[in-house]
């Protein structure tokens, strides 16, 4: 196990395999999209596999594949098979918007993918189209059904946005009545690719819970697992659970065990930092595995204490969550 300079273990890698996405969610990117990187600027699957192997030897045990949207990159399933064979990787998970995912669910289950995070901000088709600028809700719901039928643990991630989808808090919560899903409401963050939409957070994690509790007054607080980013609850009699992630308030930084690697090979030891290490450049300049190991350990020894400290050391937030690895 490796520890950072604040004695937090680092055991979880979020690995973005692409910066491309087939939706245009307004809180993530402009309507015209972002300027995508040329293919040769992205890490190859072989480079990513090597990086994961190095990190696994250091103590990374869980790998979550993210994007953009992972399934827009060709060859993803073959890559997942290769990752699953790396010694030390005990948990392989995936975050997806669900548009292209349904045909692959059986293969994900056979591969041993333990859980999938499904982005779904609303159950209303018109609001879905307004938020994502695409009419793809039926495809996402098809993926949700396929995941549940396959027995894959499913977490629904919904970003809560003032004036956009707060009316969906209760309908999404109601899914937990008959479905064994974890519905997680996320505070809105400033990563929309424009640099001019830093949210005034009207819907904090506290307000979200207060709104849910107004409808479900017997909402019960659950124990939170180690390193959990969400505060977790359950409505008595419901199969699933509800979580609230204070991503903007940043209340969970003290137990953060995760790092991020963007699709272009930039290491982020905090979501809010500006990227602290160019792993792609190291690899393509001929760095050995020992060189990579030393670079990682140096980065982990200079990790910010929390997201506020990380943000203070950079210029304005201008990137899209799609380029970070959502």
Residue, then its C-alpha position, 0 to 999 in steps of 0.5 A: x500500500x502507498x500513502x500520500x504526504x497526508x497519510x492517506x492510502x492511494x488504492x484507486x485509479x480512475x482511468x480515462x480512455x478517451x476525451x470524446x463523448x456522444x452526449x453534450x451535457x451542458x454542465x460538462x461541455x459547450x453545445x458544439x463540443x470541445x476541441x478533441x485531442x488528435x489520436x496520437x496525443x492520447x495514450x495507447x491501450x498498451x501505454x495504459x496497460x503498462x501504467x496500470x501494471x506499474x501502479x498495481x505494483x505500488x498498491x492500486x487495487x481498484x481501477x475505474x474506466x471513464x471517459x468522455x464516454x468509454x464505449x466511443x473508443x474502439x477496442x474497449x472490451x479487449x482492453x478491459x480483458x487485458x486489465x483484468x489479468x493484471x496482478x493486483x487489480x482486484x476490482x475493475x469498474x466502469x462509468x458510462x452514460x449508457x447510450x452504447x453500453x447495453x450490447x456489452x453488458x453480458x460481456x462485462x458480467x462475464x469479465x467480472x466487472x463488479x459495478x457500473x456507474x450510470x450517468x442519468x440526470x433525469x427520467x423525463x425524456x424532454x429534460x434529458x434532451x435539454x440537459x444532454x442535447x441528445x434524445x437518448x434516454x431510451x437507450x440509457x434506460x435499456x442499459x439500466x435494465x440490462x445491468x440489473x438483469x445481469x446482476x451487476x451492481x449499478x449506481x446511478x449518478x445524477x448531477x443536481x442543477x438548479x432550475x434544470x432537474x431538481x424536480x427529478x430528486x424524488x422520481x429518481x429516489x423512487x427507483x430504489x423502491x423496487x430496484x437494487x440500485x444506488x442513486x447518487x446525487x452529485x453537487x454541480x461542479x465548474x468543469x463545463x469546458x467554458x471557464x465562465x460557469x462557476x456555479x453558485x451552489x444553491x443545491x448543496x448536499x444538505x439541501x438535497x437531503x432535506x428535499x428528499x427527507x421532506x417526502x421520505x421523513x423516515x429516511x435512514x442514515x447508513x454507515x458509509x464504507x471506507x473512503x466513500x465519497x457519498x453520504x449514504x441513506x436508505x428509505x425503509x422498505x426500499x431495495x436500493x439506497x440513496x447517496x449524496x456526493x458533496x463534490x463541490x463542497x469537498x467534504x470527503x477530501x480527508x479520506x480520498x484514496x483516488x488518483x486520476x489519469x486523463x486520456x492524454x496521460x496527465x496525472x491528477x492527484x486531485x480532481x481540482x488540480x491542474x495536472x501535476x505529471x505528464x506520464x505520456x511524455x515520460x513513457x515516450x521519452x523512454x522511461x523505464x518502469x523504475x522511472x515511472x515508479x519514482x515519478x509517481x511516488x514523488x507526485x504522491x508525496x506532494x499531494x494537496x490536502x484537499x480540493x480547495x488547496x489544489x484549486x488555489x494553486x492553479x488558474x481559473x477552471x477551464x477544462x471539461x469534465x470530459x477531458x478530466x475523466x468524469 
